[in-house]
Amino acid sequence: MGAMQTCIVPIISYNYAAHNIERCKDTFKTGLLWGFSLMFAGAVCFVLMPQQLLSVFSSDPMVLEIGNVAFKIIGIGYIPLTTSLLFPVFFQALGQAFKSSALTIVRTVILFVPLGFLFSRFGLDYFWFTFPVTEIITSALGYLFYRQFLNSYDDISL
């Protein structure tokens, strides 16, 4: 996922500078397609085979019990993680540092830490919901920023 993020930045940047917004959108959509595919595969592994994955690292029954729950819930969060990671990169490529930074700060500080604290109040099994909930909310905010970007180009002709 990280390599793909790095690769789409110059493509989007060059095309944005050339006022080729369609190519920017196409590059982003392609990144989403490949990202979703990769993360879906990871999610399937985490949700369907947590014991096998965990047994590589530990045979402790407590680790396997905790990890079984954690991997299934965290694995679900892999799907929205795609957009949660790609939207900041998209705005970075456009030179919109505020939106890019805002998404990253919202994800890692404003949401993750307080939600982790909140969910932990209900027990360890609930703490793991911090991951998918954070990614879903960050993705929704990223989508709002993306719609604003697209609407700004619907209003003007290049």
trRosetta pair geometry for C-beta under 8 A, 3 or more apart (Angstrom, degrees):
i j d omega theta_ij theta_ji phi_ij phi_ji
1 4 5.8 -57 -153 36 33 111
1 5 6.5 38 150 -24 65 104
1 35 6.0 72 -125 -130 93 91
1 38 6.2 -175 -68 101 85 145
1 39 7.1 53 -81 -62 129 97
1 82 7.5 -131 -130 -115 124 66
1 85 6.1 36 162 109 126 160
2 5 5.5 -50 -150 31 33 115
2 6 6.5 33 153 -18 64 104
3 6 5.7 -54 -152 36 34 113
3 7 6.3 31 151 -20 66 109
4 7 5.6 -57 -146 37 34 112
4 8 6.4 26 161 -18 68 106
4 31 5.9 144 159 -140 113 89
4 34 6.1 -169 -127 102 150 127
4 35 6.3 -166 98 -74 154 89
4 38 7.9 -168 -12 2 148 153
5 8 6.5 -61 -147 33 25 102
5 9 7.1 38 156 -35 59 100
5 31 7.8 91 -90 -159 46 130
5 85 6.5 -86 -81 151 131 104
5 86 6.8 -143 -102 -103 89 63
5 89 4.5 -132 -156 -97 95 158
6 9 6.3 -48 -161 10 30 116
7 10 7.5 -64 -171 33 36 94
7 11 7.1 21 148 -7 67 116
8 11 5.5 -66 -152 45 47 112
8 12 5.7 40 156 -18 81 109
8 27 5.5 146 -150 158 99 109
8 28 7.1 106 -179 -89 140 49
8 30 7.9 174 -105 79 119 97
8 31 4.8 -6 -73 -77 155 138
8 86 7.8 16 60 -145 155 97
8 89 6.5 78 75 136 112 126
8 90 7.7 -31 123 -86 126 66
8 93 6.9 -73 123 -65 80 153
9 12 6.2 -63 -145 40 24 104
9 13 6.0 22 160 -19 64 114
9 89 6.1 -98 -74 -178 92 95
9 92 6.3 -39 -123 101 112 107
9 93 4.5 -158 -143 -89 60 101
10 13 5.4 -57 -138 41 32 114
10 14 5.9 31 165 -19 69 107
10 93 7.6 -121 -44 -132 15 106
11 14 6.3 -54 -144 36 23 106
11 15 6.4 12 160 -7 59 114
11 23 7.6 -122 164 150 91 104
11 27 4.8 175 117 -130 123 151
11 93 7.9 -20 65 -152 57 144
12 15 6.1 -68 -147 46 27 105
12 16 5.9 31 157 -25 66 110
12 24 4.9 76 -144 -135 79 83
12 27 5.3 -153 -71 87 81 142
12 28 6.7 66 -96 -56 126 88
12 90 6.4 -137 -157 -138 169 62
12 93 3.7 51 87 143 121 150
12 94 6.9 -62 143 -56 114 70
13 16 5.8 -56 -144 34 26 111
13 17 6.4 24 158 -16 63 107
13 93 4.6 -122 -54 -169 80 81
13 94 7.4 -150 -99 -73 63 28
13 95 7.6 98 -126 -39 94 86
14 17 5.9 -57 -152 37 29 110
14 18 6.4 17 152 -9 64 111
15 18 5.5 -58 -142 46 35 107
15 20 4.2 -82 -166 72 89 106
15 21 7.7 154 141 -77 101 18
15 23 4.0 -127 -149 91 149 119
15 24 5.0 -171 100 -58 120 76
15 27 7.0 161 25 -9 149 136
16 19 7.6 34 180 -78 32 27
16 20 7.6 -90 -63 54 22 65
16 21 7.3 57 -112 -94 62 60
16 24 5.3 68 -68 -83 82 136
16 93 6.8 142 -6 135 140 90
16 94 5.4 -170 -132 -116 165 69
16 95 7.7 -170 114 4 146 98
19 158 4.2 174 -178 177 124 142
20 23 4.2 16 133 20 114 117
20 24 6.8 144 101 -19 68 84
21 24 5.3 -50 -152 33 41 117
21 25 6.3 40 152 -18 70 102
21 153 5.1 125 -129 -152 169 162
21 158 7.0 154 -11 -9 113 148
22 25 5.7 -55 -149 38 33 110
22 26 6.2 33 152 -19 66 107
23 26 5.5 -50 -140 39 34 113
23 27 6.2 38 157 -22 65 103
24 27 5.9 -55 -149 34 27 110
24 28 6.4 25 153 -17 62 108
24 93 7.8 169 -141 114 104 127
24 94 7.7 64 -154 -82 143 98
25 28 5.7 -56 -149 38 31 112
25 29 6.2 31 154 -19 66 107
25 150 7.5 69 -94 -101 124 106
26 29 5.7 -54 -145 38 31 112
26 30 6.3 32 155 -20 65 105
27 30 5.7 -54 -148 36 30 111
27 31 6.4 33 151 -19 63 106
28 31 5.6 -55 -151 36 31 114
28 32 6.4 34 151 -20 65 104
28 86 7.1 126 -155 160 82 121
28 90 5.4 41 -111 -109 121 125
29 32 5.5 -51 -149 35 33 113
29 33 6.4 37 152 -23 65 103
30 33 5.6 -50 -148 32 33 114
30 34 6.5 23 157 -8 65 106
31 34 6.1 -60 -146 44 28 103
31 35 5.7 29 156 -20 65 115
31 86 5.6 151 128 -137 122 134
32 35 5.5 -58 -138 42 27 112
32 36 5.9 28 162 -20 66 107
32 82 6.4 98 -143 147 64 121
32 83 6.8 25 -122 -84 105 81
32 86 6.2 -165 -81 83 73 171
33 36 6.1 -55 -146 36 23 107
33 37 6.5 24 153 -20 59 108
34 37 5.6 -53 -148 35 32 115
34 38 6.3 30 156 -17 66 106
35 38 5.9 -56 -148 38 30 108
35 39 6.0 17 160 -8 67 113
35 82 3.9 132 135 -148 114 109
35 83 7.9 140 108 -53 141 47
35 85 7.4 -165 -154 70 140 113
35 86 5.9 -112 -31 -51 172 132
36 39 5.9 -61 -137 47 27 103
36 40 5.8 36 159 -28 65 108
36 79 6.9 35 -140 -148 81 72
36 82 5.1 -12 -74 -78 59 177
37 40 5.8 -52 -144 31 24 113
37 41 6.8 25 155 -18 58 103
38 41 5.9 -57 -159 32 30 110
38 42 6.7 26 148 -14 64 106
38 82 7.9 136 62 -99 91 111
39 42 5.3 -51 -148 39 40 114
39 43 6.1 45 151 -24 68 103
39 78 4.3 -178 -177 157 94 95
39 79 5.9 154 122 -95 119 35
39 81 5.9 -175 -139 67 144 103
39 82 4.8 -132 9 -59 152 104
40 43 5.5 -51 -146 35 32 114
40 44 6.4 36 153 -22 64 102
40 78 7.4 172 -74 111 25 115
40 79 6.4 51 -85 -98 70 88
41 44 5.8 -50 -149 32 30 113
41 45 6.7 31 152 -17 62 105
42 45 5.7 -56 -153 36 33 111
42 46 6.3 28 154 -15 68 108
42 75 7.1 -158 131 -140 74 81
42 78 4.9 -159 92 -153 110 157
43 46 5.8 -58 -145 40 31 108
43 47 5.9 19 161 -11 68 113
43 75 4.6 120 -147 171 59 84
43 76 6.5 85 -150 -94 114 25
43 78 4.0 -155 -67 57 93 128
43 79 5.8 11 -59 -45 157 84
44 47 6.1 -62 -138 44 25 103
44 48 5.6 -6 173 8 65 120
44 75 7.7 -173 -5 -180 12 126
45 48 6.7 -67 -125 50 17 90
45 49 5.5 -47 -164 46 58 112
45 53 6.6 96 156 -64 99 133
45 75 7.3 -157 74 -128 58 126
46 49 7.6 -51 -82 57 8 69
46 50 6.3 39 -174 -84 51 84
46 53 7.0 -33 -107 12 53 164
46 71 4.6 -150 -168 176 85 88
46 72 6.8 173 139 -89 84 28
46 74 6.3 -103 178 86 147 85
46 75 2.7 -176 95 -90 123 119
46 78 6.8 145 21 -23 141 135
47 50 7.4 -13 -139 -42 10 98
47 71 7.4 -166 -75 131 31 84
47 72 5.2 77 -126 -134 62 67
47 75 4.3 -159 -47 106 77 148
47 76 6.8 84 -80 -57 119 72
49 52 4.3 -39 179 40 102 118
49 53 5.7 105 117 -23 91 95
50 53 5.8 -62 -147 41 32 109
50 54 5.9 26 160 -16 70 113
50 67 6.1 174 170 133 110 85
50 68 4.8 130 106 -127 137 53
50 70 7.9 144 -150 68 136 66
50 71 3.6 154 -120 73 114 142
50 72 5.9 -65 -44 -46 142 78
50 75 7.7 -116 -76 -30 102 136
51 54 5.9 -60 -141 42 27 107
51 55 6.0 32 160 -29 64 109
51 64 6.2 42 -127 -159 78 107
51 68 6.2 14 -67 -97 78 102
52 55 5.9 -51 -143 28 26 114
52 56 7.7 39 153 -29 54 93
53 56 6.3 -48 -174 11 36 113
53 71 6.5 146 68 -132 133 154
54 57 6.1 -72 -166 44 47 100
54 58 6.4 -44 167 52 83 88
54 63 6.6 175 179 133 119 94
54 64 5.4 143 116 -113 140 67
54 67 4.3 123 -106 116 142 150
54 68 7.1 -79 -3 -61 154 63
54 71 6.9 -120 -49 -36 109 143
55 58 7.3 -96 -126 71 30 45
55 59 6.4 46 -144 -93 76 67
55 64 7.0 33 -74 -102 74 115
57 63 7.7 -122 100 153 99 141
58 63 4.2 -14 105 93 148 157
58 64 7.0 -149 98 -50 99 78
58 67 7.9 147 55 -17 120 150
59 64 7.5 0 -161 -42 29 123
60 63 4.1 74 76 8 105 110
60 64 6.7 179 87 -9 54 85
61 64 5.6 -58 -146 41 33 112
61 65 6.1 35 156 -22 67 107
62 65 5.7 -52 -144 35 30 112
62 66 6.3 23 159 -11 65 107
63 66 6.1 -58 -143 43 27 104
63 67 5.6 23 160 -15 64 119
64 67 5.8 -58 -132 46 24 110
64 68 6.1 38 160 -35 61 103
65 68 5.9 -46 -149 20 24 115
65 69 7.4 15 156 -7 55 101
66 69 6.4 -65 -165 39 33 103
66 70 6.0 26 149 -16 70 117
66 124 6.7 -48 -136 142 104 140
67 70 5.3 -58 -136 44 35 112
67 71 5.6 35 167 -23 73 107
68 71 6.4 -51 -140 33 20 106
68 72 6.8 17 158 -15 55 109
69 72 6.2 -65 -156 35 28 108
69 73 6.5 12 158 -7 66 112
69 124 7.9 96 88 118 141 93
69 125 5.2 -68 166 -125 151 88
69 128 6.5 179 131 3 89 156
70 73 6.3 -69 -150 43 28 101
70 74 5.7 17 163 -11 69 117
70 128 4.8 -161 -124 -100 62 137
71 74 5.9 -57 -131 46 26 105
71 75 5.7 38 162 -32 63 110
72 75 5.8 -52 -145 29 22 117
72 76 7.2 28 153 -23 56 99
73 76 6.0 -48 -161 23 35 112
73 77 7.2 33 145 -17 61 104
73 125 8.0 137 -28 -176 149 65
73 128 3.9 98 81 126 140 122
73 129 6.0 -78 -175 -73 133 56
73 131 6.8 122 127 49 89 116
73 132 6.7 -115 171 -8 75 119
74 77 5.5 -56 -162 32 42 117
74 78 7.5 63 142 -40 64 85
74 128 5.8 -89 -47 -167 82 104
74 131 4.7 31 -121 64 72 167
74 132 7.5 -163 -124 -39 29 86
75 78 5.7 -28 -166 -5 44 116
76 79 6.9 -42 178 13 47 106
76 132 5.0 -12 100 -84 98 143
77 80 6.4 -61 -158 50 55 94
77 81 5.8 72 144 -43 76 106
77 131 4.0 -115 -17 131 172 98
77 132 3.4 -130 -82 -78 89 67
77 134 7.6 30 -146 53 132 84
77 135 4.9 131 -166 15 92 141
77 136 8.0 -98 -127 -30 78 84
78 81 5.1 -52 -147 24 33 126
78 82 7.6 51 156 -34 59 85
79 82 6.6 -42 -179 4 35 109
80 83 6.0 -53 -163 41 58 101
80 84 5.8 63 141 -25 78 110
80 132 6.6 98 36 -155 122 70
80 135 3.9 132 100 131 106 107
80 136 4.8 -46 -154 -79 175 57
80 138 7.8 127 148 61 110 87
80 139 4.6 -111 -169 -18 100 150
81 84 5.1 -60 -141 43 35 118
81 85 6.0 28 161 -15 70 109
81 135 4.8 -58 -73 -130 59 142
82 85 6.4 -72 -157 39 21 101
82 86 6.1 2 159 -7 63 118
83 86 5.7 -62 -129 46 34 103
83 87 5.7 40 172 -29 72 105
83 135 7.9 112 62 175 81 89
83 138 8.0 163 105 106 85 84
83 139 4.0 73 92 -132 120 106
83 142 5.8 173 155 80 95 141
83 143 7.1 7 173 -56 141 92
84 87 6.9 -38 -133 23 16 108
84 103 7.7 178 -162 171 58 109
84 107 5.9 120 -174 -112 110 137
84 134 7.6 70 -134 124 153 77
84 135 4.4 -96 -34 -145 152 76
84 138 4.3 64 -128 95 100 122
84 139 5.0 -68 -62 -60 75 83
84 142 6.8 -175 -109 -9 39 145
85 88 7.0 -65 -166 35 31 103
85 89 6.9 22 149 -12 64 115
86 89 5.5 -62 -150 42 41 113
86 90 6.1 49 153 -28 73 103
86 142 7.9 108 79 169 68 152
87 90 5.5 -50 -147 30 33 116
87 91 6.6 24 159 -10 65 104
87 103 5.6 -155 103 -143 110 164
87 138 7.7 -177 49 149 134 86
87 139 7.1 158 -13 -128 137 52
87 142 2.9 -19 -155 -160 176 132
87 143 7.3 -88 -95 -48 141 46
87 145 6.7 106 -178 63 120 122
87 146 6.4 -97 -128 -49 104 113
88 91 6.0 -60 -150 42 33 104
88 92 6.2 40 150 -25 66 106
88 99 7.8 -170 -120 124 57 71
88 100 4.5 93 -164 -154 73 70
88 101 7.7 108 -145 -52 110 20
88 103 4.3 -152 -75 80 94 127
88 104 5.1 75 -118 -51 154 91
88 142 7.2 -79 -39 -109 61 121
89 92 5.4 -49 -145 33 33 118
89 93 6.5 37 153 -22 63 103
89 100 7.4 98 -64 -133 16 111
90 93 5.8 -57 -156 32 29 112
90 94 6.8 21 149 -14 63 107
90 100 8.0 -172 67 -94 53 95
90 146 7.1 21 103 -98 153 102
91 94 5.5 -54 -147 38 39 111
91 96 4.2 -78 -171 76 91 108
91 97 7.7 165 136 -76 98 14
91 99 4.1 -120 -158 92 156 110
91 100 4.0 -164 92 -61 107 82
91 103 7.1 135 28 3 140 132
91 145 6.6 -25 -73 143 134 138
91 149 7.9 -142 -97 -66 86 142
92 95 7.9 43 176 -69 31 21
92 96 7.5 -91 -66 59 20 64
92 97 7.0 55 -115 -101 62 57
92 100 4.3 98 -60 -120 74 156
94 149 7.2 -95 -101 -132 172 136
96 99 4.5 5 136 29 115 113
96 100 6.1 134 95 -19 72 93
96 149 7.9 -112 -19 -93 164 118
97 100 5.6 -61 -143 43 33 113
97 101 5.7 27 162 -15 71 112
98 101 6.1 -61 -144 42 23 105
98 102 5.9 27 157 -24 63 111
99 102 5.6 -51 -139 35 28 115
99 103 6.5 30 160 -20 62 103
99 145 4.9 133 -157 -155 128 143
100 103 6.2 -58 -156 32 25 108
100 104 6.7 18 152 -12 61 109
101 104 5.7 -60 -150 40 35 110
101 105 6.0 29 156 -16 71 109
102 105 5.9 -58 -142 41 28 106
102 106 6.0 31 158 -22 65 108
102 141 7.9 -123 126 150 104 132
103 106 5.8 -52 -143 36 27 112
103 107 6.3 26 157 -19 62 110
103 138 6.1 96 -167 -167 82 97
103 141 6.4 174 -111 103 82 114
103 142 5.4 59 -123 -82 135 94
103 145 7.2 -89 -62 7 117 155
104 107 5.8 -58 -148 37 28 111
104 108 6.1 -3 167 4 66 115
105 108 6.5 -67 -132 49 25 91
105 109 5.2 -30 -170 32 67 118
105 110 6.2 60 136 -12 77 105
106 109 7.5 -56 -95 55 8 76
106 110 4.7 -42 -134 48 48 126
106 111 5.8 44 161 -14 67 107
106 137 7.7 -129 151 120 114 102
106 138 5.7 155 104 -109 108 88
106 141 6.1 -35 108 64 166 166
107 110 7.8 42 9 46 18 85
107 111 6.0 -33 -132 42 25 121
107 112 6.5 37 155 -31 51 109
107 134 6.0 94 -154 166 67 104
107 135 7.6 44 -137 -95 108 48
107 138 4.2 36 -87 -100 96 149
108 111 7.9 58 14 51 12 84
108 112 5.6 -25 -151 16 28 135
109 112 6.9 0 -48 41 10 95
109 113 6.0 -8 -158 4 42 121
110 113 7.8 35 -36 37 1 96
110 114 7.2 -24 171 12 40 119
111 114 6.8 -86 -154 49 21 95
111 115 5.5 6 172 -9 67 123
111 133 7.7 -159 176 115 116 86
111 134 4.5 139 126 -128 124 87
111 137 5.8 173 -119 78 147 136
111 138 6.6 -124 20 -54 158 97
112 115 6.2 -65 -137 44 19 105
112 116 5.9 23 163 -24 61 112
112 130 6.2 79 -149 168 62 112
112 134 5.0 36 -82 -115 73 152
113 116 5.8 -55 -144 34 24 113
113 117 6.5 24 157 -17 61 105
114 117 5.6 -55 -149 37 34 111
114 118 6.1 33 154 -19 68 107
115 118 5.5 -53 -142 39 34 112
115 119 5.9 26 162 -12 69 108
115 129 8.0 -113 163 104 111 79
115 130 4.6 143 116 -130 104 84
115 133 5.8 -165 -166 92 149 126
115 134 5.9 -164 50 -66 153 93
116 119 6.2 -56 -138 43 24 103
116 120 6.1 29 159 -25 61 111
116 127 6.2 41 -154 -157 69 90
116 130 4.3 38 -83 -117 67 158
117 120 5.8 -59 -147 33 25 113
117 121 7.2 38 151 -32 58 96
118 121 6.0 -49 -169 12 34 115
119 122 6.0 -60 -167 34 47 107
119 126 4.5 -154 -177 134 87 91
119 127 4.8 140 112 -106 106 38
119 128 7.7 -132 142 32 142 32
119 129 5.3 -167 -133 60 147 98
119 130 5.2 -143 30 -56 145 88
119 133 7.9 165 -58 25 137 145
120 123 7.6 -143 -165 66 39 9
120 124 7.2 19 -135 -93 73 43
120 126 7.2 -174 -83 85 22 93
120 127 4.5 40 -85 -92 72 108
122 126 4.0 0 86 41 113 164
123 126 5.2 90 63 11 75 102
123 127 7.4 -120 107 -19 41 87
124 127 5.4 -42 -152 14 39 119
124 128 7.7 44 157 -24 61 92
125 128 6.6 -48 -173 16 36 110
126 129 5.7 -36 -172 12 56 117
127 130 5.9 -19 176 -11 56 115
128 131 6.2 -29 180 12 59 110
129 132 6.3 -57 -156 45 55 97
129 133 5.5 48 152 -18 82 116
130 133 6.2 -69 -142 45 22 107
130 134 5.9 25 163 -23 64 114
131 134 6.2 -61 -148 33 20 109
131 135 6.6 11 160 -12 59 111
132 135 5.7 -60 -147 40 34 110
132 136 6.1 35 157 -22 70 107
133 136 5.8 -54 -145 35 30 111
133 137 6.4 24 159 -14 64 108
134 137 6.2 -61 -148 39 26 105
134 138 6.1 21 158 -14 64 113
135 138 5.9 -57 -141 42 28 109
135 139 6.0 32 158 -22 64 109
136 139 5.8 -56 -146 37 26 112
136 140 6.4 29 154 -21 62 105
137 140 5.7 -52 -149 33 32 113
137 141 6.6 30 153 -15 64 104
138 141 5.8 -54 -150 38 33 110
138 142 6.2 36 151 -19 66 107
139 142 5.5 -54 -146 39 32 115
139 143 6.3 37 153 -23 65 103
140 143 5.7 -51 -149 33 31 113
140 144 6.7 35 150 -21 62 101
141 144 5.6 -49 -152 31 35 113
141 145 6.6 35 150 -16 65 103
142 145 5.7 -53 -151 37 34 112
142 146 6.2 37 150 -22 66 106
143 146 5.4 -52 -145 36 34 115
143 147 6.3 37 154 -21 66 102
144 147 5.8 -51 -148 34 31 111
144 148 6.6 35 150 -20 62 103
145 148 5.6 -52 -153 33 33 115
145 149 6.6 37 148 -21 64 103
146 149 5.5 -51 -153 33 34 115
146 150 6.5 30 152 -15 66 104
147 150 5.7 -54 -146 39 33 109
147 151 6.1 34 155 -20 66 108
148 151 5.8 -57 -145 39 28 111
148 152 6.4 33 154 -26 63 103
149 152 5.9 -55 -154 27 28 112
149 153 7.2 14 153 -7 61 105
150 153 6.0 -65 -159 40 36 104
150 154 6.5 40 146 -26 69 103
151 154 5.3 -47 -145 29 40 115
151 155 6.6 40 157 -21 66 104
152 155 6.1 -54 -155 31 31 113
152 156 7.2 -10 160 15 62 106
153 156 6.5 -71 -138 55 38 83
153 158 7.4 -18 -148 -33 96 110
